[in-house]
Every structure is written in structure tokens, then in C-alpha cells.
Amino acid sequence: MDDPVLLTGAAGRVGQAILGGLADEYEWRLLDRDPPTGDPPGEFVVADVTDEEAVREAMEGVSVVIHLAGDPRPEAPWDSVLTNNIDGTKIVYEAAVDAGVDRVVFASSNHAVGAYETDDRTPEMYRPQGDVLLDGTELPRPSNLYGVSKAAGETLGRYYHDHHDLSVCCVRIGNLTEDHPPIDYERGQAMWLSYRDCAHLFDRAIRADYGYEIVYGISDNDRKYYSIEHARDVLGYEPRDNSAEFD
């Protein structure tokens, strides 16, 4: 790929996991509202994702956008998720269409479906023998307003795919930690995503051919209530890590 990949929210945890594994694989254009603290692997644009003019300028000449920017707090209030996560995501999609970008990879979240974890299902659903397995075809059931904003971002992606032929992959990211999953925390182990599997998953989302997809971003854990089969089928995702290795 000759054109740059635009990565919004590049200084965040997901951005650092992606760049940690893929810094040398692509030409990067990085956007974050905070200036870089080290030597970034590409052009760095200091801007807020709600700044439409800055986003449009950063979008020029890119072929793929990985959109991570927004308020990541599960407890974030409505005024923040509306401005940063919903309005900001719409700005990214709109600018991508106008710039002729091929695809947007949108960082959704497990919080978009967190309310499936009902009292009568937990903690059994977090265990290898659990009978609940979400596969991306289910409707969103947000667990908080942050989850509402991520469900809205998925729906915006569906709109821009259907009406503007933009390829969109929504990744419902699980529990991203670098070295190992949370010990003695069944839910965290069931939704663990290692840094290297995160980088590999987004690499496949950059390279694969698809229209509109929702996939789950977790490692190949023995404990899981998210299916990764769709990510395998449509993206060629082949995770290498498993939270059971740390039991």
C-alpha cells in the first residue's frame, strides 16, 4: 500500500498496540489532540477529532482510516460522548467519503453489547463451558452511554457504507492488556486481547476485502463469550494468544 494510513487517537492504548506491531508496515499519518512524547513513526497531526477542518486536511491522500479517537471512559457523561464519540465519528466518516478514502476501520467496544451480561448469565458465560456466544449479528445492548456512542458509530458506518459505498469494519474491542490478562478476573480473561493480536487484527482489517462488517476483537481464549469466527472468515484473523496460558 503506497498511500498513508490515517490513525486517529494515535497516542491512546489501542493506537500504541497497533503501532507497536505495525510501525514499519505502513506509512502512517497520526492524529491526536495531545502532542507526541517520543519519536512517532510518521507524520503527526496535533488536532481534535471534532475539528472538521483539521480532520479533512489530515484525510488528504490517505486510503485507509483507523478511527480510535474519542472519550474512552466507560463512565463518560452524555455531553462528552455526544461531542467526541458521535459527532467526531460522523466528521471522520464524512471526511473519508469526501476524500475518496477506501475504508474506515472503526474501534467499537465490548460496551456496545455489555447489557447481554445479565445476572442470570454471569459468571457462567465467562467460562469455557458457557452457552452464550455473541457473533456480531446480535443487536447492540449498551451497558453505558459510552457503549451507546459506540453503537452509534457502528450505525453511522452502516449508513456510510450503504449510501456512499465506503468499506467499514467495526471492531468490538475486548479487554486490551499488553503482557497478560487480568488474573482472577473471569470476565477480563474471557474478553482478553493481547497487544500483538490487536496489531494483527487491525492489520487484517487494513488488508482484507469486505463491505460492512462487525467483528469481535479478542484473542483465541478458552474462555470466551464473543465469537472470533467471523473475524477469521472475513479478515483472515489468526490470533496467537490465549488467556488460558496464564491460568
N, C-alpha and C positions, 0 to 999 in steps of 0.2 A: 504494500500500500504506500503510495507516494505522498498522498495528502495528509496533513496533520490530523490527529485525533484530539478533539477538544474535551478536556476533563474538567467539569465544574466541581467545586468543593474539593479541590485537589489536596488541600492541606489536612483534610479530615482523616479519620481512621481507615475508612474504606479506600479512599484515594491513596493513602500510603501503602496499603496492602497491594493495590493494583500496581502502583509504580515500583514497589519493591520487587515484583516479579516480572514486570514488563517494561521497565525503563528503557531498555535497549532495543525493544521490538518495534517501536513506532516513533514517528516524530510527534512530539507532544506539544500541545498548547494548553497551558494550565491556567485555570481561573479560580481565584479565591479572594474573599474580601480581606484576608489577612496577608501581609507580605511574607515571602518565603523566609525561613530561618536558616536555610542552608543553601546548597547549590542545586537548584531544581534541574531535572533532566529535560529542559525545553523552555520555550518562551513562556514567561509568567505574566499574566494579566491580573493586576490588583483591581477588583471590581466586585460589586454586589450583584447577585443574580437577578435582583429586582430592577437593576439599572438597564433598561431596554436598549438604550443606545450602545452601552459598553458590551452587552451580550451580542448585539448584532455585529459589532466590529470584531469581536473575538471569533465569531462564527464564519467569517470570510475565508474561503478557501479550504475548509475542512470537509471531510467526507463522512465522519462518524462523530457523534457526541455521546459521551458518557456523562449522564447528569446525576450528580450526587448532592449538589448544594441544597441547603435548606436548614431549618431548625431541626436538629436530630433528637431533641429531648422528648421522651415519651409523655412527660407532663407539660409539654409546651402549651401555652394558652391559645385560644382561638385567634386572637388578633395576629399572633406571630405565625401560626401555621397557614393562615389565610394569605398573609403577605408573602412570606418567604417560601412556603412549600407549594401553595396552589397558584397564586399569581406568578411567582417566579418560574414555576414549571411551565405554565402557559406561555410565558415570554420565551423560554427556551424552545419549546415546540414550534411556536410561530416563527421565530427567527431561523430555526433549522429549515423549515419549509421554504421560507423566502430566500434563503441562501443556497437552496438546492442540495442540502445535505442528504445523504443516502439513508441514514438510520440514526435512531436515538436509542441508547441503552439506558433505561430509567431505573434508578435504585429505589425500588419499593421496599417493603418491610414486613416482617412477621406480624407487626402490629395491625396490618390491614386485615388480618384474619384471626386476631388474638381472642376474639369472643367465642370461637369454636371450643376453646379450652374451658368448658363448663365444669361445675363441681362434680357432676355425675360421670365425667370422663377422666378427670385427673385424680391421682397421678398415673393411672394405668396407661393412658395414651402416650406417656413418655417412655414406656418400657418396650423392649423388643417384641413382646407378645401382644402389644396393644392392637386394637382393631380399627383405630381411626387413622386414615391416611389421606391427607389433603393433596390434591394433584394439580391445582391451578384452575380447574373448571368450576369450582365452587364460587358462590357469590362472596364478596367481601363481608366480613363481620368485624369491624374495627373494635379494638379494645380501648381506644382513647382518641382524642382529637388529632393527635399525630397520625394515628392509623387512618383516620378519616381523610387526612390530607394525602396520604399515600394511595388510598383507594381512588381519590380524585385524580391523582397523577396517572394512574393506570387507565382511568376512563378517558382522560384527555388524550392519552396515547392512542386509544382505540379510535377516538374521533379523528385525530390527525392521520392515522393510517387509512381509515375508511374514506375520508374526504380529500386527502392530499397524497395518498399513496406513499406515505412515509413508513419505512420499516421501523418497528418498535418492539423491543424486548424489555419486559418488566421483570426485574429480578427481586423476588421477595426474600430479602437477606435475613438469615437467621441470627445466630449469636457469634459474631466475629471476634475471635481472640487469636493472638499470634502463636503462642507456644503450646498451649494445651487447653482443653475445655475446662469449665468450672468443675472442680472436684466436689463430690457430694451434692450435686445440684442436677437432678434428673432432667428438668426442662432444658437447662443450658447444654447438657450433653446431647439431648435429642435434636437440638437445632444448631449444633456447633458447626461453624465454618472456619476452617484454618485459613491463614493468610495465603498459602500457596494455592489452595483450592479456589480461593476467591479470585486471585490473579488469573488462574486458568479459566475459570468460568467467564470472566469478563473478556478474556482473550477470545474464547469461542463465540461470545456474543458479538464481538467485532467482526469475526471472520465468516461465520456461518450465514447461510441463505435462509431468510424467513420473511414472513409478512408482519403479523402481530402475534406475540407470544407472551404468556406469563409462566415463569419458571421459578422454582424454589432454589435458593442459594444456601445449601448446607453441604457438609462433607458426607462421605459414604458411611454414616454412623450405623451401628447395630440398632441403637435406639433412634427411632425417627418416626415422626408423625407427618412429615412432609415427604412426598414422593419426589425423587430426582429423575425418574424415568423419562419424563417429558424433556428435561434438560439434556439427558443423554440422547434422546431421539432427534430433537430439532437442532441442538447446538453441537453435539458430539462431546459433551461434557464427560470427562472421566476423572473424577476426584480420586485422590491418593490417600486421604487421611480418614481416620475413623476414631471417634471419641472413645470407643471400647478399648483402644490401645492404652488408655491412661487409667483404666479401672484398677 
